[in-house]
Amino acid sequence: LNKSGAFTVLWLLDHLRLDHEIIPYRRDAGFRALEELKKLHPLGRSPLLESEDRQTAKKKILPELEYIFQYVLKHFDKTDSLDKEDNDKSEESQWYLYYVEGSL
């Protein structure tokens, strides 16, 4: 989790009160992904989110922080806690997402 956008994903899952499990994957001294992570993503990218479709039980591995964030909001934010209809809230959540990727 260190030095990745995983904390943003954890914040979102906690904010939405979604059950989740953290599976840590280590990197080598040169910060390269080990084989166990490359089995999930060919470039060893993280964070990753595994999601299971509630209707089909098909599992998906989702890469890339922005995609994970938007996927979780679309499929699991049933109360619109990060209200998409309220422009100020929507813009603020987008700003924080891109701030994490670009500025930290």
Backbone as JSON, one array per atom type, in Angstrom:
{
  "sequence": "LNKSGAFTVLWLLDHLRLDHEIIPYRRDAGFRALEELKKLHPLGRSPLLESEDRQTAKKKILPELEYIFQYVLKHFDKTDSLDKEDNDKSEESQWYLYYVEGSL",
  "N": [[0.81, -1.21, 0.0], [2.05, 1.15, 0.5], [3.15, 4.18, -0.97], [1.28, 4.25, -3.07], [-1.88, 4.65, -4.77], [-3.62, 3.3, -3.22], [-4.56, 4.01, -0.7], [-6.5, 5.92, -1.22], [-8.48, 4.36, -2.41], [-9.07, 2.7, -0.24], [-10.08, 4.63, 1.54], [-12.42, 5.37, 0.14], [-13.87, 2.93, 0.1], [-14.23, 2.55, 2.85], [-15.66, 4.9, 3.43], [-18.03, 4.43, 2.07], [-18.87, 2.34, 3.5], [-18.32, -0.33, 2.78], [-17.72, -3.79, 2.76], [-14.46, -5.15, 2.77], [-11.32, -6.62, 1.84], [-7.91, -6.49, 2.5], [-5.16, -7.25, 0.58], [-1.89, -7.47, 0.77], [0.8, -6.8, -1.47], [4.14, -7.24, -2.03], [7.02, -5.39, -3.2], [10.12, -5.49, -5.04], [13.53, -4.46, -4.17], [14.07, -2.51, -6.06], [11.62, -1.41, -6.46], [10.01, -2.83, -8.17], [7.34, -4.9, -9.34], [6.56, -8.04, -7.9], [6.29, -11.48, -9.01], [3.8, -12.56, -8.16], [2.04, -10.38, -8.1], [2.17, -9.61, -10.76], [0.77, -11.67, -11.91], [-1.81, -10.89, -11.61], [-1.94, -8.42, -12.86], [-0.41, -7.59, -15.82], [1.62, -5.62, -15.91], [2.16, -5.26, -13.32], [0.78, -3.34, -11.88], [-0.62, -1.26, -9.31], [-3.0, 0.4, -7.24], [-5.17, -2.5, -7.18], [-8.47, -3.71, -7.63], [-10.58, -6.27, -6.73], [-13.63, -7.31, -7.84], [-16.88, -8.68, -7.51], [-19.5, -9.58, -9.59], [-22.79, -9.15, -8.66], [-24.98, -10.44, -9.76], [-24.08, -12.34, -11.65], [-21.94, -13.54, -10.44], [-19.45, -13.4, -11.48], [-16.01, -12.66, -11.37], [-14.0, -9.72, -11.38], [-10.95, -8.09, -12.08], [-9.9, -4.98, -11.35], [-7.93, -2.41, -12.57], [-6.03, 0.66, -12.11], [-6.4, 3.68, -10.53], [-8.29, 5.86, -10.99], [-10.25, 4.6, -12.55], [-11.09, 2.54, -10.82], [-12.17, 4.07, -8.73], [-14.32, 5.43, -10.02], [-15.81, 3.19, -10.87], [-16.53, 1.98, -8.42], [-18.09, 4.04, -7.29], [-20.17, 4.15, -9.19], [-21.33, 1.57, -9.02], [-21.7, 0.98, -6.3], [-22.31, 3.16, -4.64], [-24.97, 3.74, -3.37], [-26.42, 5.62, -1.97], [-25.72, 8.0, -3.0], [-23.65, 9.46, -1.73], [-21.46, 10.9, -2.45], [-22.56, 12.96, -4.02], [-23.61, 13.03, -7.28], [-25.31, 14.71, -8.54], [-25.06, 17.13, -7.33], [-23.16, 19.67, -8.21], [-20.99, 20.95, -6.9], [-20.17, 19.06, -4.92], [-19.59, 16.89, -6.58], [-17.53, 17.91, -8.22], [-15.64, 18.43, -6.24], [-15.05, 15.83, -5.26], [-13.93, 14.73, -7.57], [-11.72, 16.43, -7.86], [-10.19, 15.76, -5.56], [-9.58, 13.11, -6.18], [-7.94, 13.35, -8.51], [-5.98, 14.98, -7.47], [-4.65, 13.33, -5.65], [-3.44, 11.52, -7.42], [-1.81, 13.22, -8.95], [-0.41, 15.13, -7.36], [0.62, 14.15, -4.94]],
  "CA": [[0.0, 0.0, 0.0], [2.9, 2.34, 0.55], [3.48, 4.86, -2.21], [0.32, 3.96, -4.13], [-3.19, 5.26, -4.57], [-4.47, 2.36, -2.49], [-5.21, 4.68, 0.43], [-7.7, 6.56, -1.74], [-9.47, 3.3, -2.57], [-9.49, 2.31, 1.11], [-10.94, 5.69, 2.06], [-13.72, 5.29, -0.52], [-14.56, 1.73, 0.58], [-14.64, 2.85, 4.22], [-16.67, 5.96, 3.37], [-19.28, 3.81, 1.62], [-19.12, 1.23, 4.44], [-18.3, -1.58, 2.02], [-16.8, -4.81, 3.26], [-13.32, -5.33, 1.88], [-10.17, -7.34, 2.37], [-6.65, -5.97, 1.98], [-4.15, -8.27, 0.29], [-0.67, -6.73, 0.44], [1.77, -7.36, -2.41], [5.44, -6.59, -1.86], [7.83, -5.09, -4.37], [11.54, -5.73, -4.76], [14.29, -3.28, -3.75], [13.96, -1.52, -7.13], [10.21, -1.06, -6.51], [9.35, -3.58, -9.24], [6.35, -5.86, -8.87], [6.94, -9.45, -7.87], [5.48, -12.31, -9.91], [2.42, -12.77, -7.69], [1.25, -9.23, -8.54], [2.12, -9.65, -12.22], [-0.26, -12.63, -12.31], [-3.08, -10.16, -11.6], [-1.82, -7.34, -13.84], [0.86, -7.88, -16.5], [2.63, -4.61, -15.61], [2.33, -5.19, -11.87], [0.21, -2.08, -11.4], [-1.46, -1.26, -8.13], [-3.84, -0.6, -6.61], [-6.12, -3.32, -7.93], [-9.66, -4.05, -6.88], [-11.31, -7.42, -7.24], [-15.06, -7.12, -7.61], [-17.7, -9.79, -7.98], [-20.82, -9.18, -10.06], [-23.8, -9.73, -7.77], [-25.93, -11.27, -10.5], [-23.45, -13.46, -12.35], [-20.84, -14.04, -9.59], [-18.19, -13.29, -12.23], [-15.05, -11.78, -10.71], [-13.24, -8.81, -12.23], [-9.81, -7.39, -11.49], [-9.95, -3.62, -11.87], [-6.72, -1.63, -12.33], [-6.02, 2.11, -12.29], [-7.11, 4.36, -9.46], [-9.47, 6.61, -11.44], [-11.28, 3.65, -12.98], [-11.61, 1.89, -9.61], [-12.97, 5.07, -8.02], [-15.57, 5.62, -10.76], [-16.55, 1.93, -10.85], [-17.13, 1.81, -7.08], [-19.18, 5.01, -7.16], [-21.28, 3.77, -10.07], [-21.97, 0.31, -8.65], [-21.9, 0.75, -4.87], [-22.71, 4.36, -3.9], [-26.43, 3.74, -3.52], [-27.0, 6.8, -1.32], [-25.12, 9.19, -3.63], [-22.96, 10.22, -0.68], [-20.63, 11.86, -3.19], [-23.66, 13.34, -4.9], [-23.28, 13.37, -8.66], [-26.22, 15.77, -8.98], [-24.58, 18.38, -6.73], [-21.93, 19.98, -8.93], [-19.89, 21.25, -5.98], [-19.69, 17.8, -4.35], [-19.03, 16.09, -7.66], [-16.25, 18.5, -8.59], [-14.71, 18.25, -5.13], [-14.58, 14.44, -5.23], [-13.04, 14.57, -8.72], [-10.48, 17.15, -7.56], [-9.4, 14.96, -4.63], [-9.08, 11.93, -6.89], [-6.83, 13.72, -9.37], [-4.93, 15.53, -6.61], [-3.88, 12.19, -5.14], [-2.62, 10.96, -8.5], [-0.87, 14.15, -9.53], [0.33, 16.0, -6.46], [1.24, 13.5, -3.77]],
  "C": [[0.85, 1.26, 0.0], [3.17, 2.86, -0.85], [2.55, 4.46, -3.36], [-0.98, 4.68, -3.82], [-4.14, 4.38, -3.78], [-5.18, 3.02, -1.32], [-6.48, 5.4, -0.01], [-8.82, 5.54, -1.9], [-9.98, 2.86, -1.2], [-10.42, 3.35, 1.73], [-12.33, 5.57, 1.47], [-14.51, 4.08, -0.01], [-15.05, 1.93, 2.01], [-15.78, 3.87, 4.25], [-18.04, 5.38, 3.0], [-19.68, 2.62, 2.49], [-19.24, -0.11, 3.71], [-17.31, -2.55, 2.65], [-15.67, -4.98, 2.25], [-12.21, -6.07, 2.62], [-8.93, -6.75, 1.71], [-5.69, -7.14, 1.79], [-2.88, -7.52, -0.11], [0.23, -7.51, -0.53], [3.06, -6.56, -2.27], [6.08, -6.32, -3.21], [9.29, -5.34, -4.02], [12.24, -4.41, -4.41], [14.24, -2.16, -4.79], [12.53, -1.06, -7.37], [9.48, -1.72, -7.68], [8.42, -4.63, -8.63], [6.92, -7.27, -8.9], [5.94, -10.25, -8.72], [4.03, -12.48, -9.46], [1.51, -11.6, -8.07], [1.12, -9.21, -10.06], [1.12, -10.69, -12.73], [-1.62, -11.96, -12.39], [-3.1, -9.04, -12.63], [-0.46, -7.48, -14.5], [1.97, -6.86, -16.23], [2.88, -4.48, -14.11], [1.79, -3.92, -11.26], [-0.58, -2.3, -10.11], [-1.89, 0.19, -7.89], [-4.68, -1.37, -7.63], [-7.32, -3.56, -7.02], [-10.3, -5.26, -7.53], [-12.77, -7.23, -6.85], [-15.81, -8.31, -8.19], [-19.07, -9.26, -8.37], [-21.87, -9.89, -9.22], [-24.76, -10.66, -8.48], [-25.28, -12.5, -11.11], [-22.37, -14.16, -11.53], [-19.5, -14.04, -10.33], [-17.28, -12.27, -11.53], [-14.29, -10.97, -11.75], [-12.07, -8.27, -11.42], [-9.76, -6.02, -12.15], [-8.66, -2.88, -11.55], [-7.0, -0.13, -12.45], [-6.97, 2.82, -11.33], [-8.38, 5.07, -9.93], [-10.6, 5.68, -11.85], [-11.91, 2.96, -11.78], [-12.58, 2.83, -8.9], [-14.33, 5.23, -8.71], [-16.43, 4.36, -10.76], [-17.26, 1.75, -9.5], [-18.28, 2.79, -6.89], [-20.4, 4.6, -7.98], [-22.05, 2.56, -9.53], [-22.33, 0.18, -7.17], [-22.32, 1.97, -4.07], [-24.21, 4.56, -4.06], [-27.09, 4.97, -2.9], [-26.52, 8.1, -1.95], [-24.44, 10.08, -2.6], [-21.97, 11.21, -1.27], [-21.47, 12.35, -4.36], [-23.23, 13.81, -6.28], [-24.16, 14.51, -9.18], [-25.81, 17.13, -8.42], [-23.22, 18.68, -7.34], [-20.75, 20.24, -8.01], [-19.3, 19.97, -5.39], [-19.0, 16.94, -5.41], [-17.65, 16.6, -8.06], [-15.21, 18.32, -7.49], [-14.18, 16.82, -5.08], [-13.64, 14.17, -6.4], [-11.69, 15.24, -8.46], [-9.6, 16.32, -6.64], [-8.81, 13.73, -5.32], [-7.86, 12.29, -7.73], [-5.67, 14.34, -8.59], [-4.03, 14.41, -6.1], [-2.95, 11.64, -6.21], [-1.52, 11.92, -8.95], [0.05, 14.87, -8.56], [1.05, 15.31, -5.32], [2.43, 12.67, -4.17]]
}
